[in-house]
Amino acid sequence: MTVPSDKIGFYLMINKYTDAQGKVARLVASLAKNMSSVSPGSFLMLQFMMGNLTQIGDSISNVISSLNGIAKNSISNMRG
């Protein structure tokens, strides 16, 4: 039996996600400090970014869950 050579870079993927979370958090802090001069468009962009970040997090979670299920099925099949 051969193992596929394709790899999923979870470390890189999660690091990029963490970086994106940090950027959004810094943007929230920046907007909170300057509430009187913030445009409505800035809030809409922030809301869009937060929604995208949530979708990315959900997707990562779903991939990990799917891989966990595959691993469990593989182990179950190997046991007989």
PyMOL Python script that loads the backbone (N, CA, C, O; Angstrom):
from pymol import cmd

cmd.read_pdbstr("""\
ATOM      1  N   MET A   1       0.845  -1.181   0.000  1.00  0.00           N
ATOM      2  CA  MET A   1       0.000   0.000   0.000  1.00  0.00           C
ATOM      3  C   MET A   1       0.889   1.242   0.000  1.00  0.00           C
ATOM      4  O   MET A   1       1.822   1.343   0.797  1.00  0.00           O
ATOM      5  N   THR A   2       0.601   2.176  -0.884  1.00  0.00           N
ATOM      6  CA  THR A   2       1.386   3.407  -0.951  1.00  0.00           C
ATOM      7  C   THR A   2       0.602   4.563  -0.341  1.00  0.00           C
ATOM      8  O   THR A   2      -0.625   4.629  -0.424  1.00  0.00           O
ATOM      9  N   VAL A   3       1.331   5.443   0.255  1.00  0.00           N
ATOM     10  CA  VAL A   3       0.734   6.628   0.875  1.00  0.00           C
ATOM     11  C   VAL A   3       0.836   7.775  -0.120  1.00  0.00           C
ATOM     12  O   VAL A   3       1.905   8.004  -0.684  1.00  0.00           O
ATOM     13  N   PRO A   4      -0.260   8.500  -0.346  1.00  0.00           N
ATOM     14  CA  PRO A   4      -0.208   9.630  -1.273  1.00  0.00           C
ATOM     15  C   PRO A   4       0.822  10.665  -0.821  1.00  0.00           C
ATOM     16  O   PRO A   4       1.013  10.881   0.375  1.00  0.00           O
ATOM     17  N   SER A   5       1.473  11.291  -1.775  1.00  0.00           N
ATOM     18  CA  SER A   5       2.502  12.280  -1.437  1.00  0.00           C
ATOM     19  C   SER A   5       1.931  13.685  -1.227  1.00  0.00           C
ATOM     20  O   SER A   5       2.650  14.582  -0.787  1.00  0.00           O
ATOM     21  N   ASP A   6       0.659  13.883  -1.535  1.00  0.00           N
ATOM     22  CA  ASP A   6       0.047  15.197  -1.338  1.00  0.00           C
ATOM     23  C   ASP A   6      -0.079  15.479   0.154  1.00  0.00           C
ATOM     24  O   ASP A   6      -0.392  14.588   0.943  1.00  0.00           O
ATOM     25  N   LYS A   7       0.163  16.705   0.520  1.00  0.00           N
ATOM     26  CA  LYS A   7       0.087  17.094   1.916  1.00  0.00           C
ATOM     27  C   LYS A   7      -0.826  18.296   2.061  1.00  0.00           C
ATOM     28  O   LYS A   7      -0.900  19.155   1.181  1.00  0.00           O
ATOM     29  N   ILE A   8      -1.500  18.338   3.160  1.00  0.00           N
ATOM     30  CA  ILE A   8      -2.285  19.525   3.500  1.00  0.00           C
ATOM     31  C   ILE A   8      -1.498  20.238   4.590  1.00  0.00           C
ATOM     32  O   ILE A   8      -1.216  19.660   5.639  1.00  0.00           O
ATOM     33  N   GLY A   9      -1.151  21.477   4.343  1.00  0.00           N
ATOM     34  CA  GLY A   9      -0.340  22.235   5.295  1.00  0.00           C
ATOM     35  C   GLY A   9      -1.188  22.845   6.389  1.00  0.00           C
ATOM     36  O   GLY A   9      -1.501  24.035   6.341  1.00  0.00           O
ATOM     37  N   PHE A  10      -1.568  22.043   7.383  1.00  0.00           N
ATOM     38  CA  PHE A  10      -2.400  22.562   8.464  1.00  0.00           C
ATOM     39  C   PHE A  10      -1.690  23.658   9.243  1.00  0.00           C
ATOM     40  O   PHE A  10      -2.294  24.659   9.629  1.00  0.00           O
ATOM     41  N   TYR A  11      -0.401  23.451   9.468  1.00  0.00           N
ATOM     42  CA  TYR A  11       0.355  24.445  10.228  1.00  0.00           C
ATOM     43  C   TYR A  11       0.295  25.804   9.529  1.00  0.00           C
ATOM     44  O   TYR A  11       0.011  26.820  10.164  1.00  0.00           O
ATOM     45  N   LEU A  12       0.558  25.820   8.246  1.00  0.00           N
ATOM     46  CA  LEU A  12       0.522  27.064   7.479  1.00  0.00           C
ATOM     47  C   LEU A  12      -0.898  27.635   7.424  1.00  0.00           C
ATOM     48  O   LEU A  12      -1.100  28.838   7.592  1.00  0.00           O
ATOM     49  N   MET A  13      -1.875  26.761   7.187  1.00  0.00           N
ATOM     50  CA  MET A  13      -3.257  27.196   7.079  1.00  0.00           C
ATOM     51  C   MET A  13      -3.733  27.841   8.391  1.00  0.00           C
ATOM     52  O   MET A  13      -4.364  28.897   8.379  1.00  0.00           O
ATOM     53  N   ILE A  14      -3.428  27.205   9.497  1.00  0.00           N
ATOM     54  CA  ILE A  14      -3.869  27.734  10.791  1.00  0.00           C
ATOM     55  C   ILE A  14      -3.088  29.000  11.143  1.00  0.00           C
ATOM     56  O   ILE A  14      -3.646  29.920  11.741  1.00  0.00           O
ATOM     57  N   ASN A  15      -1.803  29.059  10.780  1.00  0.00           N
ATOM     58  CA  ASN A  15      -1.039  30.282  11.018  1.00  0.00           C
ATOM     59  C   ASN A  15      -1.606  31.450  10.222  1.00  0.00           C
ATOM     60  O   ASN A  15      -1.714  32.559  10.743  1.00  0.00           O
ATOM     61  N   LYS A  16      -1.964  31.213   8.977  1.00  0.00           N
ATOM     62  CA  LYS A  16      -2.556  32.280   8.149  1.00  0.00           C
ATOM     63  C   LYS A  16      -3.888  32.737   8.737  1.00  0.00           C
ATOM     64  O   LYS A  16      -4.195  33.929   8.753  1.00  0.00           O
ATOM     65  N   TYR A  17      -4.672  31.779   9.218  1.00  0.00           N
ATOM     66  CA  TYR A  17      -5.956  32.100   9.841  1.00  0.00           C
ATOM     67  C   TYR A  17      -5.737  32.934  11.107  1.00  0.00           C
ATOM     68  O   TYR A  17      -6.449  33.909  11.347  1.00  0.00           O
ATOM     69  N   THR A  18      -4.754  32.545  11.905  1.00  0.00           N
ATOM     70  CA  THR A  18      -4.434  33.284  13.127  1.00  0.00           C
ATOM     71  C   THR A  18      -3.972  34.703  12.788  1.00  0.00           C
ATOM     72  O   THR A  18      -4.345  35.655  13.473  1.00  0.00           O
ATOM     73  N   ASP A  19      -3.171  34.846  11.746  1.00  0.00           N
ATOM     74  CA  ASP A  19      -2.738  36.175  11.298  1.00  0.00           C
ATOM     75  C   ASP A  19      -3.937  37.028  10.897  1.00  0.00           C
ATOM     76  O   ASP A  19      -4.012  38.207  11.244  1.00  0.00           O
ATOM     77  N   ALA A  20      -4.866  36.432  10.170  1.00  0.00           N
ATOM     78  CA  ALA A  20      -6.064  37.154   9.733  1.00  0.00           C
ATOM     79  C   ALA A  20      -6.905  37.578  10.943  1.00  0.00           C
ATOM     80  O   ALA A  20      -7.451  38.681  10.965  1.00  0.00           O
ATOM     81  N   GLN A  21      -7.007  36.703  11.943  1.00  0.00           N
ATOM     82  CA  GLN A  21      -7.732  37.064  13.166  1.00  0.00           C
ATOM     83  C   GLN A  21      -7.079  38.269  13.838  1.00  0.00           C
ATOM     84  O   GLN A  21      -7.763  39.182  14.301  1.00  0.00           O
ATOM     85  N   GLY A  22      -5.754  38.257  13.885  1.00  0.00           N
ATOM     86  CA  GLY A  22      -5.032  39.371  14.499  1.00  0.00           C
ATOM     87  C   GLY A  22      -5.263  40.673  13.765  1.00  0.00           C
ATOM     88  O   GLY A  22      -5.422  41.723  14.388  1.00  0.00           O
ATOM     89  N   LYS A  23      -5.282  40.610  12.434  1.00  0.00           N
ATOM     90  CA  LYS A  23      -5.521  41.819  11.636  1.00  0.00           C
ATOM     91  C   LYS A  23      -6.910  42.378  11.902  1.00  0.00           C
ATOM     92  O   LYS A  23      -7.081  43.590  12.036  1.00  0.00           O
ATOM     93  N   VAL A  24      -7.893  41.507  11.978  1.00  0.00           N
ATOM     94  CA  VAL A  24      -9.264  41.967  12.246  1.00  0.00           C
ATOM     95  C   VAL A  24      -9.353  42.546  13.656  1.00  0.00           C
ATOM     96  O   VAL A  24     -10.001  43.572  13.863  1.00  0.00           O
ATOM     97  N   ALA A  25      -8.715  41.906  14.613  1.00  0.00           N
ATOM     98  CA  ALA A  25      -8.739  42.415  15.991  1.00  0.00           C
ATOM     99  C   ALA A  25      -8.083  43.792  16.068  1.00  0.00           C
ATOM    100  O   ALA A  25      -8.580  44.680  16.761  1.00  0.00           O
ATOM    101  N   ARG A  26      -6.976  43.972  15.363  1.00  0.00           N
ATOM    102  CA  ARG A  26      -6.315  45.287  15.353  1.00  0.00           C
ATOM    103  C   ARG A  26      -7.193  46.345  14.681  1.00  0.00           C
ATOM    104  O   ARG A  26      -7.222  47.500  15.106  1.00  0.00           O
ATOM    105  N   LEU A  27      -7.905  45.942  13.632  1.00  0.00           N
ATOM    106  CA  LEU A  27      -8.803  46.876  12.959  1.00  0.00           C
ATOM    107  C   LEU A  27      -9.953  47.278  13.877  1.00  0.00           C
ATOM    108  O   LEU A  27     -10.338  48.447  13.923  1.00  0.00           O
ATOM    109  N   VAL A  28     -10.499  46.308  14.607  1.00  0.00           N
ATOM    110  CA  VAL A  28     -11.566  46.610  15.573  1.00  0.00           C
ATOM    111  C   VAL A  28     -11.055  47.602  16.613  1.00  0.00           C
ATOM    112  O   VAL A  28     -11.736  48.578  16.930  1.00  0.00           O
ATOM    113  N   ALA A  29      -9.867  47.357  17.141  1.00  0.00           N
ATOM    114  CA  ALA A  29      -9.289  48.257  18.147  1.00  0.00           C
ATOM    115  C   ALA A  29      -9.075  49.649  17.571  1.00  0.00           C
ATOM    116  O   ALA A  29      -9.346  50.649  18.237  1.00  0.00           O
ATOM    117  N   SER A  30      -8.594  49.716  16.348  1.00  0.00           N
ATOM    118  CA  SER A  30      -8.353  51.003  15.705  1.00  0.00           C
ATOM    119  C   SER A  30      -9.655  51.772  15.498  1.00  0.00           C
ATOM    120  O   SER A  30      -9.729  52.973  15.759  1.00  0.00           O
ATOM    121  N   LEU A  31     -10.672  51.067  15.029  1.00  0.00           N
ATOM    122  CA  LEU A  31     -11.961  51.735  14.813  1.00  0.00           C
ATOM    123  C   LEU A  31     -12.573  52.170  16.138  1.00  0.00           C
ATOM    124  O   LEU A  31     -13.198  53.228  16.212  1.00  0.00           O
ATOM    125  N   ALA A  32     -12.400  51.367  17.181  1.00  0.00           N
ATOM    126  CA  ALA A  32     -12.966  51.706  18.488  1.00  0.00           C
ATOM    127  C   ALA A  32     -12.311  52.966  19.065  1.00  0.00           C
ATOM    128  O   ALA A  32     -12.965  53.750  19.754  1.00  0.00           O
ATOM    129  N   LYS A  33     -11.027  53.154  18.784  1.00  0.00           N
ATOM    130  CA  LYS A  33     -10.326  54.331  19.302  1.00  0.00           C
ATOM    131  C   LYS A  33     -10.758  55.611  18.597  1.00  0.00           C
ATOM    132  O   LYS A  33     -10.699  56.696  19.176  1.00  0.00           O
ATOM    133  N   ASN A  34     -11.188  55.481  17.353  1.00  0.00           N
ATOM    134  CA  ASN A  34     -11.523  56.654  16.544  1.00  0.00           C
ATOM    135  C   ASN A  34     -12.993  56.658  16.132  1.00  0.00           C
ATOM    136  O   ASN A  34     -13.317  56.944  14.980  1.00  0.00           O
ATOM    137  N   MET A  35     -13.860  56.348  17.054  1.00  0.00           N
ATOM    138  CA  MET A  35     -15.288  56.196  16.735  1.00  0.00           C
ATOM    139  C   MET A  35     -15.889  57.436  16.074  1.00  0.00           C
ATOM    140  O   MET A  35     -16.743  57.320  15.195  1.00  0.00           O
ATOM    141  N   SER A  36     -15.453  58.604  16.489  1.00  0.00           N
ATOM    142  CA  SER A  36     -16.071  59.825  15.970  1.00  0.00           C
ATOM    143  C   SER A  36     -15.722  60.103  14.510  1.00  0.00           C
ATOM    144  O   SER A  36     -16.443  60.832  13.828  1.00  0.00           O
ATOM    145  N   SER A  37     -14.621  59.528  14.027  1.00  0.00           N
ATOM    146  CA  SER A  37     -14.205  59.817  12.655  1.00  0.00           C
ATOM    147  C   SER A  37     -14.316  58.615  11.717  1.00  0.00           C
ATOM    148  O   SER A  37     -13.788  58.646  10.606  1.00  0.00           O
ATOM    149  N   VAL A  38     -14.992  57.571  12.154  1.00  0.00           N
ATOM    150  CA  VAL A  38     -15.090  56.351  11.343  1.00  0.00           C
ATOM    151  C   VAL A  38     -16.284  56.468  10.393  1.00  0.00           C
ATOM    152  O   VAL A  38     -17.364  56.908  10.785  1.00  0.00           O
ATOM    153  N   SER A  39     -16.072  56.072   9.158  1.00  0.00           N
ATOM    154  CA  SER A  39     -17.149  56.120   8.167  1.00  0.00           C
ATOM    155  C   SER A  39     -17.998  54.857   8.248  1.00  0.00           C
ATOM    156  O   SER A  39     -17.517  53.817   8.697  1.00  0.00           O
ATOM    157  N   PRO A  40     -19.247  54.936   7.821  1.00  0.00           N
ATOM    158  CA  PRO A  40     -20.095  53.739   7.792  1.00  0.00           C
ATOM    159  C   PRO A  40     -19.496  52.633   6.917  1.00  0.00           C
ATOM    160  O   PRO A  40     -19.676  51.448   7.198  1.00  0.00           O
ATOM    161  N   GLY A  41     -18.792  53.021   5.871  1.00  0.00           N
ATOM    162  CA  GLY A  41     -18.166  52.031   5.003  1.00  0.00           C
ATOM    163  C   GLY A  41     -17.121  51.205   5.730  1.00  0.00           C
ATOM    164  O   GLY A  41     -16.941  50.022   5.439  1.00  0.00           O
ATOM    165  N   SER A  42     -16.433  51.826   6.674  1.00  0.00           N
ATOM    166  CA  SER A  42     -15.433  51.095   7.461  1.00  0.00           C
ATOM    167  C   SER A  42     -16.094  50.011   8.293  1.00  0.00           C
ATOM    168  O   SER A  42     -15.569  48.904   8.406  1.00  0.00           O
ATOM    169  N   PHE A  43     -17.236  50.323   8.870  1.00  0.00           N
ATOM    170  CA  PHE A  43     -17.953  49.328   9.659  1.00  0.00           C
ATOM    171  C   PHE A  43     -18.478  48.199   8.777  1.00  0.00           C
ATOM    172  O   PHE A  43     -18.448  47.032   9.167  1.00  0.00           O
ATOM    173  N   LEU A  44     -18.952  48.548   7.605  1.00  0.00           N
ATOM    174  CA  LEU A  44     -19.421  47.511   6.680  1.00  0.00           C
ATOM    175  C   LEU A  44     -18.279  46.602   6.250  1.00  0.00           C
ATOM    176  O   LEU A  44     -18.454  45.387   6.166  1.00  0.00           O
ATOM    177  N   MET A  45     -17.119  47.174   5.978  1.00  0.00           N
ATOM    178  CA  MET A  45     -15.955  46.378   5.587  1.00  0.00           C
ATOM    179  C   MET A  45     -15.522  45.472   6.740  1.00  0.00           C
ATOM    180  O   MET A  45     -15.176  44.310   6.527  1.00  0.00           O
ATOM    181  N   LEU A  46     -15.544  46.006   7.955  1.00  0.00           N
ATOM    182  CA  LEU A  46     -15.193  45.199   9.124  1.00  0.00           C
ATOM    183  C   LEU A  46     -16.164  44.039   9.291  1.00  0.00           C
ATOM    184  O   LEU A  46     -15.750  42.913   9.569  1.00  0.00           O
ATOM    185  N   GLN A  47     -17.440  44.309   9.124  1.00  0.00           N
ATOM    186  CA  GLN A  47     -18.445  43.250   9.241  1.00  0.00           C
ATOM    187  C   GLN A  47     -18.227  42.183   8.172  1.00  0.00           C
ATOM    188  O   GLN A  47     -18.356  40.992   8.455  1.00  0.00           O
ATOM    189  N   PHE A  48     -17.904  42.589   6.967  1.00  0.00           N
ATOM    190  CA  PHE A  48     -17.615  41.652   5.879  1.00  0.00           C
ATOM    191  C   PHE A  48     -16.395  40.800   6.208  1.00  0.00           C
ATOM    192  O   PHE A  48     -16.403  39.583   6.018  1.00  0.00           O
ATOM    193  N   MET A  49     -15.342  41.457   6.707  1.00  0.00           N
ATOM    194  CA  MET A  49     -14.124  40.725   7.061  1.00  0.00           C
ATOM    195  C   MET A  49     -14.387  39.718   8.178  1.00  0.00           C
ATOM    196  O   MET A  49     -13.879  38.597   8.132  1.00  0.00           O
ATOM    197  N   MET A  50     -15.162  40.100   9.165  1.00  0.00           N
ATOM    198  CA  MET A  50     -15.468  39.200  10.274  1.00  0.00           C
ATOM    199  C   MET A  50     -16.295  38.009   9.788  1.00  0.00           C
ATOM    200  O   MET A  50     -16.096  36.884  10.246  1.00  0.00           O
ATOM    201  N   GLY A  51     -17.211  38.253   8.872  1.00  0.00           N
ATOM    202  CA  GLY A  51     -18.003  37.166   8.300  1.00  0.00           C
ATOM    203  C   GLY A  51     -17.132  36.193   7.524  1.00  0.00           C
ATOM    204  O   GLY A  51     -17.292  34.978   7.635  1.00  0.00           O
ATOM    205  N   ASN A  52     -16.209  36.736   6.736  1.00  0.00           N
ATOM    206  CA  ASN A  52     -15.289  35.879   5.985  1.00  0.00           C
ATOM    207  C   ASN A  52     -14.408  35.065   6.919  1.00  0.00           C
ATOM    208  O   ASN A  52     -14.163  33.883   6.677  1.00  0.00           O
ATOM    209  N   LEU A  53     -13.940  35.687   7.967  1.00  0.00           N
ATOM    210  CA  LEU A  53     -13.091  35.003   8.932  1.00  0.00           C
ATOM    211  C   LEU A  53     -13.854  33.858   9.607  1.00  0.00           C
ATOM    212  O   LEU A  53     -13.298  32.784   9.834  1.00  0.00           O
ATOM    213  N   THR A  54     -15.101  34.093   9.919  1.00  0.00           N
ATOM    214  CA  THR A  54     -15.931  33.036  10.511  1.00  0.00           C
ATOM    215  C   THR A  54     -16.096  31.873   9.540  1.00  0.00           C
ATOM    216  O   THR A  54     -16.003  30.713   9.942  1.00  0.00           O
ATOM    217  N   GLN A  55     -16.337  32.170   8.279  1.00  0.00           N
ATOM    218  CA  GLN A  55     -16.484  31.106   7.274  1.00  0.00           C
ATOM    219  C   GLN A  55     -15.194  30.308   7.111  1.00  0.00           C
ATOM    220  O   GLN A  55     -15.234  29.086   6.969  1.00  0.00           O
ATOM    221  N   ILE A  56     -14.065  30.984   7.132  1.00  0.00           N
ATOM    222  CA  ILE A  56     -12.779  30.293   7.014  1.00  0.00           C
ATOM    223  C   ILE A  56     -12.574  29.378   8.219  1.00  0.00           C
ATOM    224  O   ILE A  56     -12.166  28.227   8.068  1.00  0.00           O
ATOM    225  N   GLY A  57     -12.857  29.892   9.408  1.00  0.00           N
ATOM    226  CA  GLY A  57     -12.729  29.078  10.621  1.00  0.00           C
ATOM    227  C   GLY A  57     -13.627  27.860  10.578  1.00  0.00           C
ATOM    228  O   GLY A  57     -13.210  26.764  10.952  1.00  0.00           O
ATOM    229  N   ASP A  58     -14.858  28.044  10.125  1.00  0.00           N
ATOM    230  CA  ASP A  58     -15.787  26.912   9.997  1.00  0.00           C
ATOM    231  C   ASP A  58     -15.278  25.899   8.984  1.00  0.00           C
ATOM    232  O   ASP A  58     -15.394  24.692   9.199  1.00  0.00           O
ATOM    233  N   SER A  59     -14.724  26.373   7.898  1.00  0.00           N
ATOM    234  CA  SER A  59     -14.190  25.469   6.875  1.00  0.00           C
ATOM    235  C   SER A  59     -13.011  24.660   7.404  1.00  0.00           C
ATOM    236  O   SER A  59     -12.916  23.458   7.153  1.00  0.00           O
ATOM    237  N   ILE A  60     -12.122  25.310   8.130  1.00  0.00           N
ATOM    238  CA  ILE A  60     -10.989  24.590   8.730  1.00  0.00           C
ATOM    239  C   ILE A  60     -11.508  23.525   9.694  1.00  0.00           C
ATOM    240  O   ILE A  60     -11.028  22.391   9.694  1.00  0.00           O
ATOM    241  N   SER A  61     -12.471  23.891  10.496  1.00  0.00           N
ATOM    242  CA  SER A  61     -13.056  22.944  11.446  1.00  0.00           C
ATOM    243  C   SER A  61     -13.686  21.754  10.724  1.00  0.00           C
ATOM    244  O   SER A  61     -13.537  20.612  11.159  1.00  0.00           O
ATOM    245  N   ASN A  62     -14.384  22.017   9.628  1.00  0.00           N
ATOM    246  CA  ASN A  62     -15.016  20.942   8.859  1.00  0.00           C
ATOM    247  C   ASN A  62     -13.985  20.015   8.229  1.00  0.00           C
ATOM    248  O   ASN A  62     -14.183  18.800   8.198  1.00  0.00           O
ATOM    249  N   VAL A  63     -12.893  20.571   7.730  1.00  0.00           N
ATOM    250  CA  VAL A  63     -11.836  19.739   7.144  1.00  0.00           C
ATOM    251  C   VAL A  63     -11.231  18.838   8.205  1.00  0.00           C
ATOM    252  O   VAL A  63     -11.036  17.644   7.974  1.00  0.00           O
ATOM    253  N   ILE A  64     -10.933  19.402   9.363  1.00  0.00           N
ATOM    254  CA  ILE A  64     -10.351  18.609  10.443  1.00  0.00           C
ATOM    255  C   ILE A  64     -11.323  17.514  10.887  1.00  0.00           C
ATOM    256  O   ILE A  64     -10.912  16.380  11.131  1.00  0.00           O
ATOM    257  N   SER A  65     -12.585  17.847  10.989  1.00  0.00           N
ATOM    258  CA  SER A  65     -13.595  16.857  11.373  1.00  0.00           C
ATOM    259  C   SER A  65     -13.698  15.742  10.339  1.00  0.00           C
ATOM    260  O   SER A  65     -13.796  14.569  10.697  1.00  0.00           O
ATOM    261  N   SER A  66     -13.676  16.105   9.063  1.00  0.00           N
ATOM    262  CA  SER A  66     -13.743  15.102   7.999  1.00  0.00           C
ATOM    263  C   SER A  66     -12.532  14.178   8.037  1.00  0.00           C
ATOM    264  O   SER A  66     -12.666  12.962   7.901  1.00  0.00           O
ATOM    265  N   LEU A  67     -11.360  14.754   8.221  1.00  0.00           N
ATOM    266  CA  LEU A  67     -10.152  13.939   8.294  1.00  0.00           C
ATOM    267  C   LEU A  67     -10.162  13.034   9.516  1.00  0.00           C
ATOM    268  O   LEU A  67      -9.675  11.905   9.460  1.00  0.00           O
ATOM    269  N   ASN A  68     -10.709  13.521  10.606  1.00  0.00           N
ATOM    270  CA  ASN A  68     -10.838  12.705  11.809  1.00  0.00           C
ATOM    271  C   ASN A  68     -11.754  11.512  11.536  1.00  0.00           C
ATOM    272  O   ASN A  68     -11.458  10.394  11.959  1.00  0.00           O
ATOM    273  N   GLY A  69     -12.852  11.741  10.839  1.00  0.00           N
ATOM    274  CA  GLY A  69     -13.767  10.657  10.478  1.00  0.00           C
ATOM    275  C   GLY A  69     -13.114   9.641   9.563  1.00  0.00           C
ATOM    276  O   GLY A  69     -13.314   8.438   9.726  1.00  0.00           O
ATOM    277  N   ILE A  70     -12.338  10.110   8.606  1.00  0.00           N
ATOM    278  CA  ILE A  70     -11.632   9.211   7.688  1.00  0.00           C
ATOM    279  C   ILE A  70     -10.646   8.347   8.470  1.00  0.00           C
ATOM    280  O   ILE A  70     -10.553   7.140   8.245  1.00  0.00           O
ATOM    281  N   ALA A  71      -9.909   8.972   9.391  1.00  0.00           N
ATOM    282  CA  ALA A  71      -8.934   8.227  10.194  1.00  0.00           C
ATOM    283  C   ALA A  71      -9.631   7.171  11.047  1.00  0.00           C
ATOM    284  O   ALA A  71      -9.153   6.040  11.144  1.00  0.00           O
ATOM    285  N   LYS A  72     -10.752   7.527  11.661  1.00  0.00           N
ATOM    286  CA  LYS A  72     -11.491   6.565  12.489  1.00  0.00           C
ATOM    287  C   LYS A  72     -11.995   5.396  11.649  1.00  0.00           C
ATOM    288  O   LYS A  72     -11.906   4.244  12.072  1.00  0.00           O
ATOM    289  N   ASN A  73     -12.526   5.687  10.458  1.00  0.00           N
ATOM    290  CA  ASN A  73     -13.010   4.619   9.582  1.00  0.00           C
ATOM    291  C   ASN A  73     -11.868   3.716   9.131  1.00  0.00           C
ATOM    292  O   ASN A  73     -12.026   2.498   9.052  1.00  0.00           O
ATOM    293  N   SER A  74     -10.727   4.312   8.839  1.00  0.00           N
ATOM    294  CA  SER A  74      -9.573   3.525   8.409  1.00  0.00           C
ATOM    295  C   SER A  74      -9.113   2.580   9.522  1.00  0.00           C
ATOM    296  O   SER A  74      -8.816   1.410   9.281  1.00  0.00           O
ATOM    297  N   ILE A  75      -9.061   3.104  10.719  1.00  0.00           N
ATOM    298  CA  ILE A  75      -8.651   2.266  11.863  1.00  0.00           C
ATOM    299  C   ILE A  75      -9.679   1.167  12.101  1.00  0.00           C
ATOM    300  O   ILE A  75      -9.319   0.022  12.374  1.00  0.00           O
ATOM    301  N   SER A  76     -10.932   1.510  12.000  1.00  0.00           N
ATOM    302  CA  SER A  76     -11.994   0.509  12.187  1.00  0.00           C
ATOM    303  C   SER A  76     -11.909  -0.585  11.127  1.00  0.00           C
ATOM    304  O   SER A  76     -12.085  -1.763  11.437  1.00  0.00           O
ATOM    305  N   ASN A  77     -11.643  -0.209   9.895  1.00  0.00           N
ATOM    306  CA  ASN A  77     -11.517  -1.190   8.810  1.00  0.00           C
ATOM    307  C   ASN A  77     -10.299  -2.075   8.984  1.00  0.00           C
ATOM    308  O   ASN A  77     -10.330  -3.248   8.614  1.00  0.00           O
ATOM    309  N   MET A  78      -9.229  -1.532   9.540  1.00  0.00           N
ATOM    310  CA  MET A  78      -8.012  -2.320   9.753  1.00  0.00           C
ATOM    311  C   MET A  78      -8.209  -3.357  10.863  1.00  0.00           C
ATOM    312  O   MET A  78      -7.589  -4.420  10.842  1.00  0.00           O
ATOM    313  N   ARG A  79      -9.065  -3.046  11.822  1.00  0.00           N
ATOM    314  CA  ARG A  79      -9.320  -3.975  12.923  1.00  0.00           C
ATOM    315  C   ARG A  79     -10.204  -5.119  12.505  1.00  0.00           C
ATOM    316  O   ARG A  79     -10.230  -6.167  13.150  1.00  0.00           O
ATOM    317  N   GLY A  80     -10.923  -4.921  11.435  1.00  0.00           N
ATOM    318  CA  GLY A  80     -11.713  -6.037  10.921  1.00  0.00           C
ATOM    319  C   GLY A  80     -13.146  -5.757  10.999  1.00  0.00           C
ATOM    320  O   GLY A  80     -13.960  -6.593  10.607  1.00  0.00           O
TER     321      GLY A  80
END
""", "prot")
cmd.dss("prot")
cmd.show_as("cartoon", "prot")
cmd.util.cbc("prot")
cmd.orient("prot")
